[in-house]
C-alpha cells in the first residue's frame, strides 16, 4: 500500500532547514526506503501548486518567471507533472515538503489529494507546523522589512490556522498539527 507524507509548512517554521536536511538525507541514502524527490532540482515541492492553483494564485517566484497563463506556462506545468509522476511512481513511501501547500483553499486541497490518489497513494498523512502568533508576526515583519517598507499593523494581523486545518482534515488519512519550537532545530 503506497503511503505519502505531506509536510505543508507553514512559513517561518523551519521548512527550508527541514527540506535541506531531507534532501541531503535522501541523496545519501539515509531515508532508507522513503523517497524525497528532488523535483526539478529543488529541495522543496512548492512547484506542485501549479497543478491545482489558478495562475493568479501561484507562488510569486513562479509567476515572475511565467507572468501569463500562456503556452510557456502550460509547458512548465506539464514538466512539473511529468517530473513528479516520474519521481514518485515506483516508490511505496514518499515524503513531500512545501510551505505553499498550506495556502491551498478547500477546492485546491481536494484536487491535489485526487491527483495523489490517482498515483495510487492509499495513505496520505499531512503534517503542519504552526508558530505562536506573536512570534510569527515578529518574524514576518522582520522578513518584510528586508524586502519592503510596509507591513501589517499588529492589531490587524491574522493567520488562519483553523482554515488550513479545515481545508485538509477529512481529505487525508491523518492530519497532525505540531507547534514550531525553534530550540528543537538545534543539532
N, C-alpha and C positions, 0 to 999 in steps of 0.2 A: 504494500500500500504506500503510494507516494505521499510524502509529507513536505509542507512548505512552512518555514518560519519567516514571518514578515515583521521586521523592525520598522516602525513608521515614525520614528523621531520622538518627540517634536524638536524644533530648532532650539539651539542653545542648551542641549542636554548631552553634550559629548559625542554626538553622532559621528562627526568627522574622525575623531580618535578611534571610535569603535570600528568604523568602516576601514580605516587604515590597518588596524590590528587584524581584522577578519581577512582582509585581502592578503596581508603578509602571511598569516597562518595558513590560508588555503594554498598559496603558492609554494609554501614549504611543507605541504602535506601534514600539517598539524591538526587539521579538522577531520582527519580520517575519512569517513565516507560522506561527509557533509560537503555539498557543493556551494561555494560562494563565488558566483560568476563575476568575471571581470568584463562587464557589459560595455562594449565599445571603448575599451581601455580605461574605464572609470572605476574607481573604488566604491562608488555608490551606484544606486539603481534608480535615481530620480528621473532619468530619461523615459522610464516606463510610463510616466504620467501622460506622455503623448499618445498612448494607446487608448486613453479614455477621456481625457480632458479636451474641451474645445480649445482651439488655437489661442483665443484671447485669455485663457486661464492658465496656460502652461508656464513653466518657470521662465523668469525674466531672461536668464542667460541663454536659454534655447530660443526664446522669441527674438533676442537681439541678433542671433545668427540667422533666424528664419522669420523676418518681420511680417511676412504674409503667408497665408494658408494657400500656397501655390504648389506647383509640381515639385519644386525643390524640397519643400517641407514634407509633402506626401512621400517623396523618396526617402527622406530621413526617417519618417515614421515607419516605413516598410523595413528599413535597415535595422531599426530598434527591435521591431517584432521578430525579424528573421534571426538576429543575433541572440535574442532572448530565448527563442524556441530552441535554437541550436545548442545554446549553453546549458539548458536545463533538461533537455529531452531524455537523456539516458541516465539521469540521477534519481535515486529514490528519496533523498533528503536534500532540500535546497534551502538556503538562507539568503534572504534579500534584505537590504537596508537602504532606506531613503527617507529623509525627513519630510519630503514633499508628499508622501502618501497620506500624511495627517491632514493635508489640505484638500483631500477629496471630499466632495459632497456625497450624499447618500447614493445618488444615481451612479456616480463615478466609482465609488467603492463596490457597489453591486456589480457593475460591468467588469471591473478588474477581477473580482472573485470569479465571475463567469469565465473569463479568459484562463485563469488558473485552473479551474475545474475542467476546462476543455483540454488542458495539458495533463489531465489525469491526477491532479493533486486531490486526494481524498480528504486529507487532513490539512487544514490551514490554521496556523496559530499566529495571532497578532500580538506583538509586544510594543508598548508605547511607554516612554518616559515623560513624566510631567515634572516641571520645575516649579518650585514655590513661587507664586505670582509676583511678590515684591522683588525677589532675586531675578526672575525672568525679565521684569520691567527694566531694572537697572542694567542688565546685560544687553538688552535690546537697545536701550538709549546709548550705551557706550558704543555699540556697533554702528548705530545710525550716525553718531557724531563723526565717525571716521569717514562716512560717505556723503553726508548732507548736514545741513544746519537745522533741520526740523525733526521733531519727534512728538508723539502724543503726550498730552498732559497726564500726570498720574491719575487724576480723578476720572479720566475718560478711557483709561487702559482696560481692555477686556480681551481675554484669551479664552476661547470657547472650548474648554476641556470636555464638558458634557456633550457638546456637538460632535466632537471627534469620537467619543465612545459610542454615541448613538448611531453614527454612520457605519461602524464596523460590527458592533455587537449584534448577534443573531445571524450574521452572514458567514461567520467562520466557526471553526471547531472550538477555539478558545480565544479569549481576549484578556490580556494581562496588562495591568497598569502598575508601573513602578515609579517611585519618587526618585528624581535625579538627585544624587548626592555627590558633589564634586570630590569629596575626600575619598570616595571609593574608587576613583580613577587612578589613584597613586599605584605605581608598580604594576 
